[in-house]
Amino acid sequence: MKAEELPCGIPHQTIARFDFDWKRVVRKEYGTTFAFASCVVALIALQWIEWEGMDGFVHALKVLLPVWIAIVLVWAAARWMKKTGRLRSPD
């Protein structure tokens, strides 16, 4: 028996047949990703405020608000694409 024929590890035929569906990932996970990213931004803002007081609040708003708005825009785009059917996978 040749080494290629032994059933060790992941067979190369399994990987060759695998098709990754990015549209499905976006369709299923855009809300979870948005919530996680929003929590990260909020925690960074809270930590910034704790370290620097109210001056930190103003600085955190100037820096983190545009980041959060970008996150919201990506979430809104994914939601719009899902609701209009642009994320349907060809079956």
C-alpha positions as CSV (number, residue, x, y, z in Angstrom):
1,M,0.0,0.0,0.0
2,K,1.3,3.4,-1.0
3,A,1.6,6.3,1.5
4,E,-1.0,8.3,-0.6
5,E,-3.6,5.5,-0.1
6,L,-3.4,5.3,3.7
7,P,-6.3,6.9,5.5
8,C,-4.2,9.2,7.7
9,G,-5.2,12.7,8.5
10,I,-7.6,14.6,6.2
11,P,-7.9,13.1,2.7
12,H,-7.0,15.4,-0.1
13,Q,-10.2,14.5,-1.9
14,T,-12.3,16.0,1.0
15,I,-10.5,19.4,0.8
16,A,-10.7,19.4,-3.0
17,R,-14.5,19.1,-2.9
18,F,-14.9,21.8,-0.3
19,D,-16.4,25.1,-1.5
20,F,-16.4,28.0,1.0
21,D,-19.6,30.1,0.7
22,W,-18.7,33.7,1.8
23,K,-22.3,34.8,1.0
24,R,-23.6,32.4,3.5
25,V,-21.1,33.5,6.2
26,V,-22.2,37.1,5.7
27,R,-25.8,36.2,5.6
28,K,-25.6,34.2,8.9
29,E,-23.0,36.2,10.9
30,Y,-23.4,39.9,10.2
31,G,-25.4,40.6,13.3
32,T,-23.1,38.6,15.6
33,T,-20.0,40.4,14.1
34,F,-21.7,43.8,14.5
35,A,-22.6,43.1,18.2
36,F,-19.1,41.9,19.0
37,A,-17.4,44.9,17.3
38,S,-19.8,47.3,19.0
39,C,-19.0,45.8,22.4
40,V,-15.3,46.1,21.7
41,V,-15.6,49.8,20.8
42,A,-17.7,50.4,23.9
43,L,-15.2,48.6,26.2
44,I,-12.3,50.6,24.7
45,A,-14.3,53.8,25.2
46,L,-15.0,52.9,28.9
47,Q,-11.4,52.0,29.5
48,W,-10.3,55.3,27.9
49,I,-12.7,57.2,30.1
50,E,-11.5,55.4,33.2
51,W,-7.9,56.2,32.5
52,E,-8.3,59.9,31.5
53,G,-11.6,61.0,33.0
54,M,-13.9,63.4,31.1
55,D,-11.1,64.5,28.8
56,G,-10.8,60.9,27.8
57,F,-14.6,60.9,27.0
58,V,-14.2,63.7,24.5
59,H,-11.1,62.1,23.0
60,A,-12.8,58.7,22.9
61,L,-15.8,60.2,21.1
62,K,-13.6,61.9,18.5
63,V,-11.7,58.7,17.8
64,L,-14.1,55.9,18.3
65,L,-17.3,57.4,17.0
66,P,-16.1,57.3,13.3
67,V,-15.0,53.7,13.9
68,W,-18.4,52.7,15.2
69,I,-20.1,54.6,12.3
70,A,-18.0,52.6,9.9
71,I,-19.1,49.4,11.6
72,V,-22.7,50.5,11.4
73,L,-22.4,51.2,7.7
74,V,-20.9,47.8,7.0
75,W,-23.7,46.1,9.1
76,A,-26.3,48.1,7.2
77,A,-24.8,47.1,3.9
78,A,-24.8,43.5,4.8
79,R,-28.4,43.7,6.1
80,W,-29.6,45.4,2.9
81,M,-27.8,42.9,0.7
82,K,-29.4,40.0,2.7
83,K,-32.9,41.5,2.6
84,T,-32.8,42.3,-1.1
85,G,-31.5,38.8,-2.0
86,R,-28.1,39.8,-3.1
87,L,-26.5,37.3,-0.7
88,R,-28.2,34.2,-2.1
89,S,-25.9,31.4,-2.8
90,P,-26.2,29.5,-6.1
91,D,-27.2,26.0,-5.3
